[in-house]
């Protein structure tokens, strides 16, 4: 495995605007494909010569490829083919509402089938014979876990970073039920959910999910310049679907048999750790790695946590792909 020099806080922006930008321009490509229902989705990929394995990245709520420029670059430099799907309603993928900064989904099965279409139509035809690893963050972790439970033979291993196995939620079950009935009866599922906000071009780093201001600024500048990246608030439909997904994940969790690593953050204001506890009980072979000082985005955490995280991810990948017997992978 190539030794990677992880960027710090002080050199991040300079390197991203030079070396990383050159990599984006010369080694990555983008494309579009039609998902299972005809929705056009955008993807990005970077494939080195003689890749060691292929990694499919499934991003979180309101994210897009630009937020993963650093992460994908490290994976590529370590010898991995990287495929990134901008999920429905995010980035340059279709599925946005009339208010494009509000995210809607009818059901998480739609995200799952989008991912399957991406794999069937784009990733697998281009990477035949390579080991397949799923890497997901937050909402993408919920999507990916459901996918793994439904489609057993697609991936050899998975890495879940702060997966949304259970959201933090202070709303009573009764109010959630009433909101569901109200939104259905009055056709309000696509309106912005209570407590959510529309995109505001004023930075709010202090309240964000990251501890790296340089990385926050890099991402937020892209948001300000391109409306495709301004997804910001949840619709009532997305919120209801996300609250329901926990029970579905836990119901299918015991069927998971591939190696799964779950990274968790101690200062995560979005994820309820009870979901991790229950998942660990249902999937006893899953490995958990905790970063106490990190907020939700461990790959954008403080210098120490972030570098340890990236090093651990690459170590895990190296161990996985180095195994000779694929039956034991």
C-alpha angles and dihedrals in degrees: 000000000000116000109245123207103215116216120248130211097271100047099037102094095042094051094042090054093049121022097020093045090052089052090051091051098045108028108031129071134188133211145161132234137179115254126217093285098038096265110145113233130190124227138179130203142180120193122185123204112283096000117211094218139334122257122199113201120208111192133211137251114313093359132131140184095278091066089061100047092110095042095048091046092056091049092049093048088051090059102262129132107233126206121184126189120200099217124233111292093015132102113335094340119112122247100084123143127236084266095055095195091063118084121218133182127169095207137344089245086075091059089047093052091046089056091048091051090050092052095044097045104032119010106041098042089055098043106041113164096020125116111255123224126183118214117185141170132207111312086014087059091059091047092047095048091052089048093052091050092051101038110041104180104047103086136038095203142353137217115199119193115199089332117200096242089145128002123222105252131169096182116112119244089242093057091046090053092049091048090051092051093045094049092048096047096045099035094245101135091108096051121099113276123246111275094020124117138212120242114289118190090217110103117240101187094151091062096040131108093248135077095198110088092188091057093043091052092048092054096040093053088058090050093052094049099047126042090206087071097048098093102139117146137050123241120225088254093054092047093050093046090049093050091051096047096075095070091047092051093050093046092058099033097096089063092064111109107159121095109279127186119193120198115200134190126220096210096046110143094182106050127066108223090213086081091059092049093052093043090052090054092050096042103036093173093059113110118224124203118187130205106192098187096048129099121219096294104062091177087060097041131119116307096262097046094041095051092045089050095052091045091051093048091052091045091053092048092048091052092048098049094041094063110108100204108068089195089066095042 
